[in-house]
């Protein structure tokens, strides 16, 4: 869709906002924005927060399946950090009269679809989590593969938002980037330790999770992606993010001598 046709769908308030952004300006709060901008940023924040809540719910049962006390401490720390990141994201919506406790009470972040399902880009949940977080985890090694793949994707997405023209989103992304990076590094380090003894299990989990996590970059030719870029919320296309993820994942996992 062209910039002209996109502009035809804008309110006067949002049109002025885009002009300000194109001239190098930043947005400090929701009160400076229009309806389209609020819709887009609310979607980003809810998807991020709900994904963190669903991730924490999925990882919690694996805390005591770690081989060492350090593994168990690290997984429990990851669960707590995910809830903390979700809390920070929800709090940014308080200026829009968003009631966190009421919202949480209406969603079941433990819910999952059948393991052999493949949702693609179809929305299949009342909450806004990424579809990858709707599939169940099967084992400790399965959880590690999933964590590495999705945390790497999340880090790339947060890198986009860390350059956002919306200051609250930028600050949230910058505070969460080190945490998501540490989650990816933790999973990769434990996988490296288990690569020989659990090689087949890791390879099967990779084959299962790769196409499911890949959809987290978003669909190609996404209109919403174009709006995100116009409002300065991100700067890359979904396809560019996916390609960067694929290259990094391939490079790092090949070091483990896995048959991928």
Secondary structure, DSSP 8 states (H G I E B T S, - for coil): --HHHHHTT--HHHHHHHHHHHTT--B-SGGG--HHHHHHHHHHHHHHHHHHHHHHHHHHTTGGG-SSHHHHHHHHHHHHHHHHHHHHHHHHGGGGT--HHHHHHT--TT----TT---TT----SS---GGGGS---SHHHHHHHHHHHHHHHHHHHHHHTT-SBHHHHHHHHHHHHHHHHHHHHHHHHHHHHTTTTHHHHHHHHHHHHHHHHGGG--TT-HHHHHHHHTTS--S-HHHHHHHHHHHHHHHHHTTT---
